Amino acid sequence: MADDPITIDVRLFASLREAAGQGSLRLSLPAATPVGAVWSHLPAPVRARGLPDGVRYAINHEWTIPGAPLHDGDEVALVLPVSGG
């Protein structure tokens, strides 16, 4: 059914991984949730740092825009921009 929740796996990197204490999370979300809304479903210690400027999203190893809808079984990566010189 279209309104059934979906389950996704979220990969976290850099400081997001440190805040979560693990590199991946499994989340249950409403169907057709946009990838940019994943942030609001992450554990409080991750969200407490605030959404980083320049975060990039990938669904199933392909870069995407924050409004792209998620589907059951998708793997989402939240990737922070790299800084340094």
N, C-alpha and C positions, 0 to 999 in steps of 0.2 A: 504494500500500500504506500502511496506517495507521501503520507504524513508520518510514516514510521521513522524512528530515529535512525541515524547512520552511525557507524563506528569508523573512526579514522585513527591512524597512527601519526603522531607528530614528532618530528626529529628536531632537537634543539642543539644549538652550537654556541660556543664561546661562553659569555657570561650568562646566557639563558640556561645553558646546560648546568653551569655551576649553581645557579639559583634553584633549579629544580632538583638538583642532586642526582640527576640521571639524564641520559642522552635521548630518551624517547618516552613518550606517554601515549596511552590509548584513551581516546575520548569518545563519548557518545554525544551526538549533537542532533538538533532538529534537521530534517531533510532539507537539502539545498542551501544550507548555511554557506555564506561566502567565506572564502579562505581568510579574508581580512578580519573576520569576526572571531577567528580561532583564539586570538589574544584574550578575549573576555572569558574564555572557558579554561584558561590555564590556571594552575595552582597559584594561590595568593602570593607566595614568595617570589614567583616569576613576575606577576603583574605589578607587584610593589615597586619595581624598578621603573615602571612606566614603559610605554611602547617606544622603543628606540627609533630615532630618526633614521630613515634610509633602510629599514628592515625590508628584505626581499622575501618573496614567497615562491615556493615551488610545489607543484602537485605532481606526484609520480615522476620526479626527476626532470620536470620541465618548468622553467620560469613562467610565472603567470601574474596577473593583476589581482589586487585585493578583492575585486568584485566577482571573481570566478567562483562558481558554485562547486561545492564539494559533493562527492558521491560516496556511498558505502564502500569501504575498503581502501579509500585513497590514502596515500602517504603524503603528508605535508611536511615541508622543511621551512623553518624560519631561520633566515640567514642574516646575520648582522653585517653591516659594511666593514671592510677592513681598513684600519687606519695605520699610519706609520709612514716611514719614508725610506 
